[in-house]
Amino acid sequence: MIGAVSGKRDEPGRRRELRRDAVDNRDRVLEAAAVAVRREGTAVPMATIAADAGVGVGTVYRHFPSRDALLSALTHRSFQLVLETARRAAALDGPPIEGIRFFLERTIAHGTDLVLPMHGGPVINDQATVALRDEAHRTLGSILERGKGDGSIRIEVTRADIVTFGALLAQGLPHVPDWKSTARRHADIYLAGLLNRTGQPDQTAEPATD
């Protein structure tokens, strides 16, 4: 009886531990897959991803029953990171250009985690991921509009400009040994080009669209 009771008491803890292990395994698979896809493309073997993650290939398939499911999850995860970064940038005090600087800096830092359509990733066909993407774009747009409103950012700059440049910075060039340092230097040059040197808001021009 003592053994039976002890077993029942242990079971909830064991289930929680198994659930944590499963979540950890899923995260490891996604992290490894992001690097592998960037390295070898979307046709990278699932066995390679499993080996890079330090799990069996069966574990990969338990979480992601097909390659499309894995690629879809990678894209969703990427836009979660983009949206989180955009929200943090929008919440910053100070000039709007510093919010854009923060967004670009964090995009460079997240580079290996981002698997996006413009990097050769899959086209988005999941509505939840589309919603994440659209919200990220709107949030970046709110930073730009503040900058245009106070005259610090050129009126013709669009949120698509920021998104595209961020994606370019996240995609390291293979022949550049220290890509992050190079990307930060390019970001500084780009940010200088966004500034409205007149210092006056344009009250007559329509805001540029994507």
N, C-alpha and C positions, 0 to 999 in steps of 0.2 A: 504493500500500500504506500509506504513512504516513497519508494522509487517511482510509483505511478504518479503520485501527487507532484513530486519534484519534476518529473517530465512535463507535466501540464504547465507548471509554472515557467519552465524554460522556453516553451514553445513560442509565445508571443515575441520574446527577445530574439529568438532564432529567426522568426519570419522577418522582423525588422532588419536584422543583419543581412539576410538574403536580399531584401529589397535594396538596401544600400549598396550591396555588391553589384546588383544588376544595374543600378543607376551609374555607379562608377565605371562599370564595363562599357555601358552605352556611351558615356562621355569620352572614355579612352578611344573607342572606335571612331567617334566623330572627329576627335582631334587628329588621330592618325590618318583618317580618310581625307581630311582637309589638306594635310601636307602631301599625301600621296597623289591626290587629284591634281594639285598644283604642280607636282613634280612630273607626273606621267600622263596626265589627262584623265578624262572620265572613263576610259576603258581599262584603267588599272585593275588588275585581278583582285577579287575579294580576298583571296588567300594572302596577297601582299599586304593588304590593309590589316588583316587579322594578325599577321606576323609583326607588323609595325606597332600594333596596339598591345601586343603581348597576350593575345587571347586566341582561342581556337576559332577556326572559320565557322564552326557551328554556332558560336556565340554571336558572331556578326549576323548570321542569317536569322537567329532568334529575334534580334532587335530590328533587323531590316531584311524582310523576306525577299527583296529583289534589289538589283542595282539602282533602279529608278527610285525606289523607296529611300535608299541611302542618299542618293544625290538630292532628292527633294528635302530630306532632313538637313543636309549640309547647307542648302540654300536658305532654308527657313532660319537655321541657326545664325547664318551670316547676317541676315537682315535684322534679327534680334539684336546683334551686336551693333549694327549700324544705327538702329533706332535708339538704343540705349545711349550711344555716344552722342547722337544728335540732341537728345533730351538734356543730357548733361551740359552740352555746349550752349543750348538755349537758356539754361538756368543760371549761367555765369553772370556775375556782375561785371560791369566794365563795358568798353566799346564793343560793338557787334563784331568787328574784325577779329577780336580776341576769341570770340566764340567760334568763328570759322577756323582760326588757327588751332584751337583745341580739337575741333572735329578732325582736321587733317592730321594732326599729330597722333591722335588715338587711332585713326585709320591706318597710319603707317605702322604703329605698334601692333595692331591686330592683323597685319598683312597676311601672315600664314594661315590665319583662321578663316579668311574670307574667300568663299567660293561663290562667285557672282556670274550672272550671264555674260557680262562684258569681259570676263576672264576666260570664257570658254565653258563656263558652267551651264547647267541645264536652263532652258527657258522656263520661267515661272508659270506653273499651271495650277497652283494651289491657292485658293482664295484667301486663306489665312496668311500666306506669305505675301500675296499682293497687298493685303491690308497693312502689313508691317512696312513694306516698301513705300507705300503711299503716305503713311504717317511719318516716316523718316523724312521724305521729301518735303512734306508740309512743314515739319518742324525746322528744317534747314531754311525753308522759305521765310519763316517768321523771323529768323536772324537777319536774313538779307533785307527784308522790308524795314526792319528797325534801322539798319545801316543806311538804306536809301532815304528813309524819313529824316534822319538827323544829318544827312549830307556827307557821311563819312565813306560810303561805298557807292561806286558808280552805278547809275540807274540801269544800265544795259545788262548788268550781270544777272544771270538766272540761277535758280537752284540746280538746274541740270548741269550748269558749268561746274558747280562745286562737287556734285555727285560724280561727274565724269573724271574730274581731276583727282578726287580722292581715290577712285578706283584705279587710276593710273599709278598713283603713288604706292598703292597696296601691292601692285604687281611688280616685284623686284626683277631687274634685268640680270640675267645669269652671268654676264661678264663683269658686273660691278661688284667688287669684293665686299664693300660695306654699304649695302643699298640703303639702309635706314638713314645713315648720315647724309648720303647724297639726296635722298628723298626730302629730308628736312631742309636742305639748302634750296632745292627746287620750290618747296612750299613757301619759304621766305620770299623768294623772287615773285612767285605767283601772288602772294598776299599783297605785296607792294603794288602790283598791277591792278588789284581790285580797288585800291583807295581812290576816292574822288579828290583830286588835288585842288579843286576850286573851293572845297569846304562848304559848298552851298547845296542844300537839297533842291532837287528838280521838282517844282510844283506843277509843271505842265505836262511832262512826258508820262505816258501810261507805263506802269511797271512792266518790265519784260516778262514774257512767259516762257515756259519750257519749249 
